[in-house]
Every structure is written in C-alpha cells, then in structure tokens.
Amino acid sequence: MHASDPEKPQSPATGEQPQHPTGSQPATPDPHSSDPHERIDGLRAWLAQVERKLGIRTYAFAAACVLSLAAAAVAIVFALQLQEDSATKGDLQNLRGQLGAVEESASEAAQDDLASISDRLEGLESQVSQLDQDQGTSDDELKVVQDDIEELRGQIDDLESSADAGGANSGGTDAN
C-alpha cells in the first residue's frame, strides 16, 4: 500500500483516528508526500488498532472456552453423581425379590384371615342351626304341654259334669 492510495487514509503515529476536515470525507493524503516515516507510523497505528481488536477477541474467546470447560466439568460431575444415585440391575432385582416376598406374605395373611373368618362363619351357622332345632323342639314341647292342658281341662270338665249329675241322682233318692 502506498500513502497515496485514496482508499486507505493515512493514520497518525499516535494511533488516533485521522482528522476529517469536512466531517464526511476523510482527508486525502498528499500524493506528493513520500516520507517513509509517516507511512511507517501510519501502518504502526493501524497494526496497533488491529492488535487491540485481536486481543479483545482472544480474551473473549479464552473466557468462552474457560466457561465451556467449567460447564462441561459440572455436567460430568452431575452425570457421575446421577450414576451413583441411580439403581443398578442388581438393586432392581433385589427390590423385585422383596416385593415378591411382601406380596407372598400378604397373600398368605389374607388366606389365613379368610380361613379364620370361614371357620367362625361355620361356627355361627351351626349355632343358628342348633338354636333353630332347639326352638323347633321347644315349640313341639309347648304344643304337647298345651294339648295336655286341654286334655286335663276336658277331664276336669267331665269330672265336674259327672259329679253334678251324680249329685243330682243321689239327692233325688234321699228325698224319696
């Protein structure tokens, strides 16, 4: 690049932006100025500006890399912790065995309870049947007693009527 290129303005040696006389157009370098020190100073300023931008980008990239590495480390720690906390196949088999044992004991307890309830129910049924038979026997005995009472009343009535009839006959013979 030459200092006389109209596309690239010449930068001052301090690294500041070149002064624009009109504000819209950069100052065009003097095409006849061929001082190599000015050109070298301009290139140095431009390189310093590029280095600053590159340095900032490098720091930003390094920070992003450090953050991503930290995130990856945290993810690995979480994954390992989850792996430690997760159940293994052996744990699942053990849990299934315990669940089967609990199910079996609950089933046996339910069957024992059912057998006990069935036995008590059979006992109650036999007691009800016995009471029913006893009530039937009591009803039969009561009928027999009632029949005996009726029969005795009938005999008493017969005795009273025969005593009245015999007393009337014996009283008539005395009067004669």
PEMO-V174005 format. One record per pair of residues at least 4 apart in sequence whose C-alpha atoms are under 7 Angstrom apart, sorted by the first residue. I is the first residue (numbers start at 1). GAP is how many residues later the second one is. D is the distance in whole Angstrom. If there is no record, write none. Layout:
# PEMO-V174005
i: [I	I]
gap: [GAP	GAP]
d: [D	D]
This chain:
# PEMO-V174005
i: [1	3	3	3	4	4	4	6	9	9	9	10	10	11	11	11	11	11	11	12	12	12	12	12	13	13	13	14	15	19	20	20	20	21	35	36	37	38	39	40	41	42	43	44	45	46	47	48	49	50	51	52	53	54	55	56	57	58	59	60	61	62	63	64	65	66	67	68	69	70	71	72	73	74	75	76	77	78	79	80	81	82	87	87	88	89	90	91	92	93	94	95	96	97	98	99	100	101	102	103	104	105	106	107	108	109	110	111	112	113	114	115	116	117	118	119	120	121	122	123	124	125	126	127	128	129	130	131	132	133	134	135	136	137	138	139	140	141	142	143	144	145	146	147	148	149	150	151	152	153	154	155	156	157	158	159	160	161	162	163	164	165	166	167	168	169	170	171	172]
gap: [4	7	26	36	25	26	27	22	17	19	20	19	32	4	6	7	31	34	35	4	6	29	30	33	28	29	32	31	30	8	5	6	7	6	4	4	4	4	4	4	4	4	4	4	4	4	4	4	4	4	4	4	4	4	4	4	4	4	4	4	4	4	4	4	4	4	4	4	4	4	4	4	4	4	4	4	4	4	4	4	4	4	4	5	4	4	4	4	4	4	4	4	4	4	4	4	4	4	4	4	4	4	4	4	4	4	4	4	4	4	4	4	4	4	4	4	4	4	4	4	4	4	4	4	4	4	4	4	4	4	4	4	4	4	4	4	4	4	4	4	4	4	4	4	4	4	4	4	4	4	4	4	4	4	4	4	4	4	4	4	4	4	4	4	4	4	4	4	4]
d: [7	7	7	6	6	7	5	6	7	6	7	7	6	7	6	5	4	6	7	6	6	7	5	7	5	6	6	7	4	7	6	5	5	6	7	6	6	6	6	6	6	6	6	6	6	6	6	6	6	6	6	6	6	6	6	6	6	6	6	6	6	6	6	6	6	6	6	6	6	6	6	6	6	6	6	6	6	6	6	6	6	6	6	7	6	6	6	6	6	6	6	6	6	6	6	6	6	6	6	6	6	6	6	6	6	6	6	6	6	6	6	6	6	6	6	6	6	6	6	6	6	6	6	6	6	6	6	6	6	6	6	6	6	6	6	6	6	6	6	6	6	6	6	6	6	6	6	6	6	6	6	6	6	6	6	6	6	6	6	6	6	6	6	6	6	7	6	7	7]
